């Protein structure tokens, strides 16, 4: 009996040690990698946000960039550089991701929209805003534009996930793996396994050349995986609700890839999944009153990393269309 108690005590001690190491290592990585922005207090949450460039006139829209399920502000450095300094750009990490601290309660589309608007108010950035969304965050941008058309000048939806594709993401191998990755990450075991697999060295700062390396080191902490699971919990329901709303009236460009399926559902080949994803993007663009589709074969789902010039071009095109005012006829 005493041996059992001693064994359980030793196991408990190892668990505590692993949890302490995970917390320390994750905080160390976030601290050592020089972030691009600063923290904004939203209630109990510290949101990491970066302002870059300049606004040439009060009529020029502020470009607000929201990342995917795990990449946050790390989706955008190459796009910001391609866009140039004559645009005021905001990039940020949603609550719990990368440098931002976690938030209490559900992390559904309503919570994320409220945070986005609160962040822009705290930064004293008056509309108009041009919303650029990658992957997961597309439904947040669409809800924002539909609910506040006077504030949003236009949208660029980069490989976002319409409702017909949401279920495949929620049921993907990555999403299912969270049931064991989260407890493993809590105890430091996931970090240890990934280190043994050979992670990229931690870069000193965020730049277009270091986006992917920074992401691999920061996005798989227990904090980030918890935020990801919280957002996935309501993703399918949220996308259906946004799809059922009247479509946003602003000019919008939908950027899609010919091989951009973010998940391959069971029973489909990769080619079939890519074709299904592209068809969903075509339908999304067709459903928007001022929507236009741009298709590329030059990248996969990660267009902001692989073809940043294409995203920058779409931003300029949407801004020009917004400057012409509402469409008539």
C-alpha positions as CSV (number, residue, x, y, z in Angstrom):
1,X,0.0,0.0,0.0
2,X,2.8,2.4,0.9
3,X,4.5,1.6,-2.5
4,X,1.2,2.6,-4.3
5,X,0.9,5.8,-2.3
6,X,4.6,6.6,-3.0
7,X,4.0,5.9,-6.7
8,X,1.0,8.1,-6.9
9,X,2.8,10.9,-5.0
10,X,5.7,10.6,-7.5
11,X,3.3,10.7,-10.4
12,X,1.6,13.7,-9.0
13,X,4.9,15.4,-8.5
14,X,5.9,14.8,-12.1
15,X,2.6,16.2,-13.3
16,X,3.1,19.3,-11.3
17,X,6.6,19.6,-12.6
18,X,5.5,19.2,-16.2
19,X,2.7,21.8,-15.8
20,X,5.1,24.3,-14.3
21,X,7.6,23.7,-17.1
22,X,4.9,24.1,-19.8
23,X,3.8,27.5,-18.2
24,X,7.4,28.7,-17.9
25,X,8.5,27.6,-21.4
26,X,5.4,29.1,-23.1
27,X,5.9,32.4,-21.3
28,X,9.6,32.3,-22.1
29,X,9.0,31.9,-25.8
30,X,6.4,34.7,-25.9
31,X,8.9,36.9,-24.0
32,X,12.0,36.1,-26.1
33,X,10.3,36.6,-29.5
34,X,10.0,40.3,-29.8
35,X,6.4,41.1,-30.7
36,X,5.4,43.8,-33.2
37,X,2.9,45.6,-31.0
38,X,1.8,46.3,-27.5
39,X,-1.1,45.3,-25.2
40,X,-4.5,46.8,-25.0
41,X,-6.6,46.1,-21.9
42,X,-10.1,44.8,-22.8
43,X,-11.8,44.0,-19.5
44,X,-9.6,41.3,-17.9
45,X,-7.9,40.4,-21.2
46,X,-4.7,41.9,-22.5
47,X,-5.0,41.9,-26.3
48,X,-1.8,42.1,-28.4
49,X,-2.2,44.6,-31.2
50,X,0.2,46.3,-33.6
51,X,-0.3,49.5,-35.6
52,X,1.8,49.9,-38.7
53,X,1.9,52.5,-41.5
54,X,0.0,55.7,-41.7
55,X,-3.4,57.0,-42.8
56,X,-3.1,59.4,-45.6
57,X,-6.5,61.0,-45.1
58,X,-9.5,60.5,-42.7
59,X,-11.4,59.0,-45.7
60,X,-8.8,56.2,-46.2
61,X,-10.0,53.1,-44.4
62,X,-8.0,51.6,-41.6
63,X,-7.0,48.0,-42.7
64,X,-8.0,45.6,-39.9
65,X,-6.4,42.1,-40.3
66,X,-7.7,39.1,-38.3
67,X,-5.9,35.8,-38.6
68,X,-7.0,32.2,-38.7
69,X,-7.7,29.7,-36.0
70,X,-4.1,29.7,-34.7
71,X,-1.9,32.1,-36.6
72,X,-3.4,35.5,-35.4
73,X,-1.1,38.4,-36.1
74,X,1.6,36.0,-37.5
75,X,-0.5,35.6,-40.7
76,X,0.2,39.2,-41.8
77,X,3.8,40.5,-41.8
78,X,4.4,39.7,-45.4
79,X,1.1,41.3,-46.5
80,X,1.8,44.4,-44.5
81,X,5.2,44.8,-46.2
82,X,3.6,44.2,-49.6
83,X,0.9,46.8,-48.9
84,X,3.5,49.5,-48.1
85,X,3.7,52.3,-45.5
86,X,0.9,54.4,-46.9
87,X,-1.8,52.3,-45.3
88,X,-2.7,52.3,-41.6
89,X,-2.9,48.6,-40.6
90,X,-4.0,46.9,-37.4
91,X,-3.0,43.3,-36.7
92,X,-3.9,41.5,-33.5
93,X,-4.2,38.2,-31.6
94,X,-7.7,37.2,-30.5
95,X,-8.0,36.3,-26.8
96,X,-5.9,33.4,-25.7
97,X,-3.8,33.2,-28.9
98,X,-0.1,33.9,-29.2
99,X,0.6,37.0,-27.1
100,X,-2.9,37.8,-26.0
101,X,-4.1,36.5,-22.6
102,X,-7.2,34.3,-22.3
103,X,-10.7,35.5,-21.8
104,X,-13.5,34.0,-19.7
105,X,-16.7,32.7,-21.2
106,X,-17.5,31.4,-24.7
107,X,-15.3,32.4,-27.6
108,X,-18.1,32.5,-30.2
109,X,-18.5,35.0,-33.1
110,X,-20.4,37.5,-30.9
111,X,-17.6,37.6,-28.3
112,X,-14.9,38.0,-31.0
113,X,-16.9,40.7,-32.8
114,X,-17.3,42.6,-29.5
115,X,-13.6,42.3,-28.8
116,X,-12.7,43.6,-32.3
117,X,-14.9,46.6,-32.0
118,X,-13.7,47.3,-28.4
119,X,-10.1,47.0,-29.6
120,X,-10.6,49.6,-32.4
121,X,-12.3,51.9,-30.0
122,X,-9.5,51.6,-27.5
123,X,-7.0,52.4,-30.2
124,X,-9.0,55.5,-31.1
125,X,-9.3,54.4,-34.8
126,X,-12.4,55.9,-36.3
127,X,-14.1,54.2,-39.2
128,X,-14.1,53.4,-42.1
129,X,-12.5,50.1,-41.6
130,X,-11.5,47.6,-44.3
131,X,-11.7,44.1,-42.8
132,X,-9.2,41.5,-44.0
133,X,-9.9,38.0,-42.7
134,X,-8.1,34.7,-43.1
135,X,-9.6,31.2,-42.7
136,X,-11.5,30.9,-39.4
137,X,-12.1,34.7,-38.9
138,X,-14.1,35.2,-42.1
139,X,-17.5,34.8,-40.3
140,X,-16.5,37.4,-37.8
141,X,-15.7,39.9,-40.6
142,X,-19.0,39.1,-42.4
143,X,-21.0,39.6,-39.2
144,X,-19.2,42.9,-38.5
145,X,-19.9,44.2,-42.0
146,X,-23.5,43.1,-42.0
147,X,-24.3,44.5,-38.6
148,X,-22.3,47.7,-38.9
149,X,-22.4,48.7,-42.6
150,X,-21.7,52.3,-41.8
151,X,-18.4,51.5,-40.2
152,X,-17.0,48.9,-42.6
153,X,-15.9,50.1,-46.0
154,X,-15.2,46.6,-47.5
155,X,-13.9,43.1,-47.0
156,X,-11.2,40.8,-48.2
157,X,-12.0,37.2,-47.3
158,X,-8.8,35.1,-47.7
159,X,-9.5,31.4,-47.9
160,X,-12.2,31.8,-45.3
161,X,-14.5,29.0,-44.3
162,X,-18.1,29.2,-45.4
163,X,-20.8,27.2,-43.6
164,X,-20.6,24.2,-45.9
165,X,-16.9,23.7,-45.0
166,X,-17.2,24.4,-41.3
167,X,-18.2,20.9,-40.3
168,X,-15.2,19.4,-42.0
169,X,-13.0,21.7,-39.9
170,X,-14.8,20.9,-36.6
171,X,-14.5,17.2,-37.4
172,X,-10.9,17.3,-38.8
173,X,-8.1,15.3,-37.4
174,X,-6.6,18.4,-35.9
175,X,-9.8,19.2,-34.1
176,X,-10.2,15.6,-32.8
177,X,-6.6,15.5,-31.6
178,X,-7.3,18.3,-29.1
179,X,-8.9,15.8,-26.7
180,X,-5.4,14.4,-26.0
181,X,-3.2,17.4,-27.0
182,X,-4.7,19.6,-24.4
183,X,-3.9,17.4,-21.4
184,X,-0.6,16.5,-22.9
185,X,0.2,20.2,-23.4
186,X,-0.9,20.9,-19.8
187,X,1.7,18.5,-18.5
188,X,4.4,19.7,-20.9
189,X,4.4,16.4,-22.8
190,X,3.2,17.9,-26.1
191,X,6.0,20.5,-26.0
192,X,8.6,17.8,-25.2
193,X,7.4,15.6,-28.1
194,X,7.6,18.5,-30.5
195,X,11.0,19.5,-29.3
196,X,12.2,15.9,-29.9
197,X,10.7,16.0,-33.4
198,X,12.9,19.1,-34.2
199,X,11.2,22.5,-34.0
200,X,12.6,25.4,-35.9
201,X,14.8,27.7,-33.8
202,X,13.0,30.5,-32.0
203,X,13.5,33.7,-34.1
204,X,14.5,36.9,-32.3
205,X,11.7,38.9,-33.8
206,X,8.6,38.7,-36.1
207,X,9.3,39.4,-39.8
208,X,8.0,38.1,-43.1
209,X,10.9,35.6,-43.1
210,X,10.3,34.3,-39.6
211,X,6.4,34.1,-39.6
212,X,6.3,30.3,-39.9
213,X,9.0,29.6,-37.4
214,X,7.4,31.9,-34.9
215,X,4.0,30.3,-35.4
216,X,5.4,26.7,-34.8
217,X,6.9,27.8,-31.5
218,X,4.0,29.8,-30.1
219,X,0.7,28.4,-31.4
220,X,0.9,24.9,-29.8
221,X,1.1,25.9,-26.1
222,X,-1.6,24.8,-23.7
223,X,-3.0,28.4,-23.7
224,X,-3.3,28.5,-27.5
225,X,-4.7,25.1,-27.9
226,X,-7.4,25.9,-25.2
227,X,-8.3,29.1,-27.1
228,X,-8.5,27.1,-30.3
229,X,-10.9,24.5,-28.8
230,X,-13.1,27.3,-27.3
231,X,-13.4,28.9,-30.8
232,X,-14.1,25.5,-32.5
233,X,-16.9,24.8,-30.0
234,X,-19.4,27.1,-31.6
235,X,-17.8,27.4,-35.1
236,X,-20.3,25.4,-37.1
237,X,-23.3,27.0,-35.4
238,X,-21.8,30.5,-35.8
239,X,-21.1,30.1,-39.5
240,X,-24.6,28.8,-40.2
241,X,-26.0,31.8,-38.3
242,X,-23.9,34.3,-40.2
243,X,-24.8,32.6,-43.5
244,X,-28.5,33.0,-42.8
245,X,-28.2,36.8,-42.3
246,X,-28.6,39.3,-45.0
247,X,-25.3,39.5,-46.9
248,X,-23.0,42.5,-46.2
249,X,-23.5,45.2,-48.9
250,X,-19.9,46.4,-49.1
251,X,-17.4,45.6,-51.9
252,X,-15.7,42.3,-51.2
253,X,-13.1,40.1,-52.8
254,X,-13.0,36.4,-52.0
255,X,-9.5,35.0,-52.4
256,X,-9.4,31.3,-52.9
257,X,-6.8,28.6,-54.0
258,X,-7.4,25.7,-56.3
259,X,-5.8,23.5,-53.7
260,X,-6.9,25.3,-50.6
261,X,-9.0,22.7,-48.6
262,X,-8.2,23.3,-45.0
263,X,-9.5,19.8,-44.1
264,X,-10.1,16.6,-46.1
265,X,-13.4,15.0,-44.9
266,X,-13.7,11.3,-44.6
267,X,-14.7,9.6,-47.8
268,X,-13.2,12.3,-50.1
269,X,-9.9,12.4,-51.8
270,X,-7.7,15.5,-51.5
271,X,-8.6,16.5,-55.1
272,X,-12.3,16.1,-54.3
273,X,-11.9,18.1,-51.0
274,X,-10.1,20.9,-52.9
275,X,-12.8,21.0,-55.6
276,X,-15.5,21.2,-52.9
277,X,-13.7,24.0,-51.1
278,X,-13.3,26.0,-54.3
279,X,-17.0,25.5,-55.1
280,X,-17.9,26.8,-51.6
281,X,-15.7,29.9,-52.2
282,X,-17.4,30.5,-55.6
283,X,-20.8,30.3,-53.9
284,X,-19.8,32.7,-51.2
285,X,-18.6,35.3,-53.7
286,X,-21.8,34.9,-55.7
287,X,-23.9,35.4,-52.6
288,X,-22.4,38.8,-51.8
289,X,-24.1,41.7,-53.6
290,X,-20.7,43.3,-54.4
291,X,-18.6,40.1,-54.2
292,X,-15.8,39.1,-56.6
293,X,-13.8,35.9,-56.7
294,X,-10.0,35.7,-57.3
295,X,-8.6,32.2,-57.7
296,X,-4.9,31.4,-57.5
297,X,-3.0,28.2,-58.2
298,X,0.1,29.6,-56.6
299,X,-0.5,28.7,-53.0
300,X,-2.6,26.5,-50.7
301,X,-4.7,27.6,-47.8
302,X,-2.0,29.9,-46.5
303,X,-2.3,32.6,-49.1
304,X,-1.1,35.4,-46.7
305,X,2.2,33.6,-46.2
306,X,2.7,32.4,-49.8
307,X,1.2,35.1,-51.9
308,X,1.1,38.3,-49.8
309,X,1.1,40.5,-52.9
310,X,-2.2,39.0,-54.0
311,X,-3.8,40.0,-50.7
312,X,-2.3,43.5,-50.9
313,X,-3.7,43.9,-54.4
314,X,-7.1,42.8,-53.3
315,X,-7.0,45.4,-50.4
316,X,-6.2,48.2,-52.8
317,X,-9.0,47.0,-55.2
318,X,-11.6,46.9,-52.5
319,X,-10.5,50.3,-51.1
320,X,-10.8,51.8,-54.6
321,X,-14.3,50.3,-55.0
322,X,-15.4,51.6,-51.6
323,X,-14.2,55.1,-52.5
324,X,-16.6,55.2,-55.4
325,X,-19.5,54.8,-53.1
326,X,-22.4,52.4,-53.1
327,X,-23.2,50.5,-56.3
328,X,-26.4,51.6,-58.1
329,X,-28.8,49.7,-60.3
